[in-house]
Amino acid sequence: MKKARTHFVFWFIAIFCSLTFQTSAGSMHWRFTKQYSGAIDIKLFPIDRPAYSWPGKGKVYTMSSPEEWYLDISCRTGEKICYGASPRNGRKIYWGVGLKNEYGCKGCCYFCNGGKTRLIELR
């Protein structure tokens, strides 16, 4: 009987932990356009994972043409993600939360839900 109870407790804990700590994979489709004359560097930041960013630590996406630019990412379903951008030439201009995720923003964050963002205009 003791062995059966131990076996039951083990499986109960294993199932509970797998359900509790499971994260579901989601995706997002980001859409950008620019009216700024130079190249723009862009990063994406999840609110609940401050050490994480897309495309990765020390890297940026660069948007150089004025056409619509698309970016698909894999993310955790339900997490809030904000964009940050700045001119490649180093000018003190920023959009969203900036390239270092250091500014507040209004309307620059979206939830990972398998959908797409509105067309984000960088001017």
N, C-alpha and C positions, 0 to 999 in steps of 0.2 A: 504494500500500500504506500509506503514512504517513497519508494522508487517512482511509482506512478504519479504521486503528487509533485515530486521534484521535476519530473518530465513535463507535467502540465504547467507548472510555474515557469519553467524555462521557455516553453513555447508561447505562453501568454506574454512574457516580457519581450520576446523577440518580435512578436506581431505588433505589440503596442509601440515599441521603438521604431519599427519600420513605418508605421502609420504616422507617428508623431514627427519624425524627422525627415519624412519624404518631401521632396520638393518636385513640383511638376515642371516639366520643360515647356516653355512658351516661346513665342516669337513676336517680333515687332517689325513693321515696315516704316522706316523713317523717310520723309520727303522734304527736301530742301531746294531752295532756289536763292540766287543772290543777285543783288543789284549793286553791290560794292565792286569797285573797279579792280581790286587785286585778289590774290588767292586767299582763301579762308581756311583755317585749321579748325576741326571739329572733334569733340570728344563727347561721349555719353557716360553718365554717372548714375548708378542705382543708389537711391536714398539710403537703403538699409545695409549697404555694403560699401562703406566709405573707402576702403583700400582697393576697390575694384573699379575698372572703367573699360570702356570699349574705345579704341582697339586694343588697349593694354597699357601698362605703365610705361611712360616715356614715349608713347607713340600717339599719332594723331591721324585722322582722315583729312585729306586736303581736297578742297573743292576749288577748282581753278576756272571752270567755265560757267557762264551764266545760265546754262540749260538746267532743267530740273535734274536733281541728283538724288539717287535712292540708296538706302542703306538697310539691309536686313540683318537683324541680330537674333540670337537665341538668348532668352532671358527666363527668369523664374516667373511663372504665371502669377499675376497680381502685384508684382513689385513695381514701385514708382521709379521712373527713369527720367532724368533731366538732361537736356543738351547744353553744351557750352561751346562757344566759338570765339575766335579772335583772328584778326588779320595776320597773315604769315609774315608781313613786313615789320611786325613788332609794335605797330601803333597802339596806343592806349585805348582801344575800342574793344568792347566785348558784347556778345549776345548771350542770352540765357544766363547760366551760372558762371560763364567764363571757362577758360581752359584748365583752371586749377580748382574748379568747383567751389569758388570762394564768394560768389555774389548771390544775393537773393534774386528771384525772378518771378514774374507773373506770366503764367501761360506757357512755360517752357518745359513742363513735366507731363509725362503720359504714363498710363498703366500698361504693363505687359499683358495683353489680352488676345494676342493673335491678330490684332487689327493694324491699321495704319494711322499715322499722325496726319493732321491737316498739313497743307503745304506751308512750310516754315520759310518765311522770307527774311533773308539777311541783307539789310540795307546799310 
